[in-house]
Amino acid sequence: MVQSKTDPRVVRTRKLIMDSFITLSERKEFKDITVKDITAEAMINRATFYYHFEDIYDLLEKALSEVLLVNLDVETYQDREVDEETIVKIFEAVTNFQKSLSHHCHSGYEDTIARIIREQLEVLFHQLLRKRNGAEKEDALKMAAVMLSWGIYGASVEWRRNSNVPPEAFIKAAIPFIRHGIDGVE
């Protein structure tokens, strides 16, 4: 009998594998985690692991994407616009996500993490911009979503490296320049 990937048992097993991976990543560096470690932690067999994930890199990508989506809590933005409060909340979610990553998992995988953050933010910003502006200028909306996603990600990296202020204060200082940069801040 073939099971659907939305079958509750399949969903539970997938979550169990991801949770086991996250638990292991708190104790070991990613490069040292094996499929055998994950299957032992999750108490499943290798075939079950490979039913859900192509390999350990696929698991890393999907686990990070899922954790980021939980941090972003996308449903909270369904009725919002791209305004100061939304930008602050998204920035805080991204910085919380980056803080929550184990240094073991983060080390050496910055490019993967960066791509996941930017891709998820691009989708979110595109949805928000499209809701307000319609699909009339689709190419411009996509470009704006790309710029916003890279900007938020870049600011979060800068905050993580050099800031001793809370994320909200860090991003709020820049918002007037983001909103009025070309025309100047009053």
C-alpha positions as CSV (number, residue, x, y, z in Angstrom):
1,M,0.0,0.0,0.0
2,V,1.4,3.4,-1.0
3,Q,1.0,6.1,1.5
4,S,0.3,9.7,0.7
5,K,2.9,12.3,1.9
6,T,0.0,14.0,3.6
7,D,-1.0,10.9,5.6
8,P,-0.7,11.8,9.3
9,R,1.7,8.9,9.9
10,V,3.9,10.1,7.1
11,V,3.8,13.7,8.4
12,R,4.7,12.4,12.0
13,T,7.6,10.3,10.7
14,R,8.9,13.2,8.7
15,K,8.7,15.5,11.7
16,L,10.4,12.8,13.8
17,I,13.3,12.6,11.4
18,M,13.7,16.4,11.3
19,D,13.5,16.7,15.1
20,S,16.1,14.0,15.4
21,F,18.3,15.8,13.0
22,I,17.9,19.1,14.9
23,T,18.7,17.3,18.2
24,L,21.8,15.8,16.7
25,S,22.9,19.1,15.3
26,E,23.0,20.5,18.8
27,R,25.6,17.9,19.8
28,K,27.6,17.4,16.6
29,E,28.7,19.4,13.6
30,F,26.7,18.8,10.5
31,K,29.6,17.3,8.6
32,D,29.8,14.6,11.4
33,I,26.1,13.6,11.3
34,T,25.3,10.5,9.3
35,V,22.1,8.9,8.1
36,K,22.9,6.1,10.5
37,D,23.0,8.7,13.4
38,I,19.6,10.1,12.4
39,T,17.9,6.7,11.9
40,A,19.2,5.6,15.3
41,E,18.0,8.8,17.0
42,A,14.6,8.6,15.3
43,M,14.4,4.8,15.8
44,I,13.6,4.2,12.1
45,N,15.3,2.3,9.3
46,R,17.3,3.7,6.4
47,A,14.5,2.9,3.9
48,T,12.1,5.1,5.9
49,F,14.7,8.0,5.9
50,Y,15.2,7.7,2.1
51,Y,11.4,7.6,1.6
52,H,11.3,11.1,3.0
53,F,14.6,12.6,2.0
54,E,17.0,12.2,-0.9
55,D,20.1,12.5,1.4
56,I,21.3,14.4,4.4
57,Y,21.7,17.6,2.4
58,D,18.0,17.4,1.4
59,L,17.1,16.9,5.0
60,L,19.3,20.0,6.0
61,E,17.6,22.2,3.5
62,K,14.0,21.0,4.3
63,A,14.6,21.2,8.1
64,L,16.0,24.7,7.9
65,S,13.2,25.9,5.6
66,E,10.6,24.5,8.0
67,V,12.2,26.1,11.0
68,L,12.4,29.4,9.2
69,L,8.7,29.2,8.2
70,V,7.8,28.5,11.8
71,N,9.8,31.6,12.9
72,L,8.3,33.7,10.2
73,D,4.7,32.5,11.0
74,V,3.6,33.5,7.5
75,E,-0.1,33.3,8.3
76,T,0.3,36.4,10.5
77,Y,1.2,38.5,7.4
78,Q,-1.9,37.5,5.4
79,D,-3.7,40.7,6.0
80,R,-0.7,43.0,6.3
81,E,1.1,45.4,4.1
82,V,4.8,46.0,3.7
83,D,5.0,48.7,6.4
84,E,7.4,49.5,9.3
85,E,5.8,47.0,11.6
86,T,5.9,44.2,9.1
87,I,9.5,44.8,8.2
88,V,10.4,44.9,11.9
89,K,8.6,41.6,12.6
90,I,10.1,39.9,9.6
91,F,13.6,41.1,10.6
92,E,13.1,39.9,14.2
93,A,12.0,36.5,12.9
94,V,15.0,36.2,10.7
95,T,17.4,37.2,13.4
96,N,15.7,34.8,15.9
97,F,16.0,32.0,13.3
98,Q,19.8,32.7,12.9
99,K,20.2,32.8,16.7
100,S,18.4,29.5,17.0
101,L,20.6,27.7,14.6
102,S,23.2,25.7,16.4
103,H,26.7,26.9,15.7
104,H,27.5,23.3,14.7
105,C,24.8,23.4,11.9
106,H,25.6,27.0,10.9
107,S,29.3,26.5,10.5
108,G,30.2,25.9,6.9
109,Y,26.6,26.1,5.6
110,E,26.2,29.8,5.5
111,D,25.4,29.8,1.8
112,T,22.7,27.2,2.2
113,I,21.2,29.1,5.1
114,A,21.4,32.4,3.3
115,R,19.7,31.0,0.2
116,I,16.9,29.5,2.2
117,I,16.3,32.8,4.1
118,R,16.3,34.8,0.9
119,E,14.0,32.4,-1.0
120,Q,11.5,32.3,1.8
121,L,11.5,36.1,2.2
122,E,11.2,36.6,-1.5
123,V,8.1,34.5,-1.6
124,L,6.6,36.3,1.4
125,F,7.4,39.8,0.1
126,H,6.1,39.0,-3.3
127,Q,2.8,37.8,-1.9
128,L,2.5,41.0,0.3
129,L,3.3,43.3,-2.6
130,R,1.1,41.5,-5.1
131,K,-1.9,41.7,-2.7
132,R,-1.6,45.4,-2.6
133,N,-0.6,46.1,-6.2
134,G,-2.2,43.3,-8.1
135,A,-0.3,41.4,-10.9
136,E,-0.2,44.3,-13.3
137,K,3.5,45.0,-12.9
138,E,4.6,41.5,-12.1
139,D,8.3,41.9,-13.1
140,A,8.7,45.0,-10.9
141,L,7.0,43.3,-8.0
142,K,9.3,40.3,-8.3
143,M,12.3,42.6,-8.4
144,A,11.1,44.6,-5.3
145,A,10.6,41.2,-3.5
146,V,14.2,40.2,-4.4
147,M,15.6,43.5,-3.2
148,L,13.7,43.4,0.1
149,S,14.7,39.8,0.7
150,W,18.4,40.4,0.1
151,G,18.2,43.6,2.1
152,I,16.6,42.0,5.2
153,Y,19.0,39.1,5.0
154,G,22.0,41.4,4.6
155,A,20.9,43.5,7.5
156,S,20.4,40.4,9.7
157,V,24.0,39.3,8.9
158,E,25.3,42.7,9.7
159,W,23.3,42.7,13.0
160,R,24.6,39.3,13.9
161,R,28.2,40.3,13.3
162,N,28.5,43.8,14.6
163,S,25.5,44.8,16.7
164,N,24.9,45.0,20.4
165,V,21.4,46.5,20.1
166,P,18.2,44.5,19.9
167,P,17.1,43.6,16.4
168,E,14.0,45.9,16.6
169,A,16.2,48.9,17.4
170,F,18.7,48.0,14.7
171,I,16.2,47.8,11.9
172,K,14.0,50.7,13.0
173,A,17.0,53.0,12.7
174,A,17.2,52.2,9.0
175,I,13.5,52.2,8.1
176,P,13.1,56.0,7.5
177,F,16.0,55.7,5.0
178,I,14.4,52.7,3.3
179,R,11.1,54.5,3.0
180,H,12.3,57.9,2.0
181,G,15.9,57.3,0.9
182,I,15.7,58.9,-2.5
183,D,13.7,61.9,-1.3
184,G,15.6,62.2,1.9
185,V,14.5,61.8,5.6
186,E,12.7,64.7,7.2
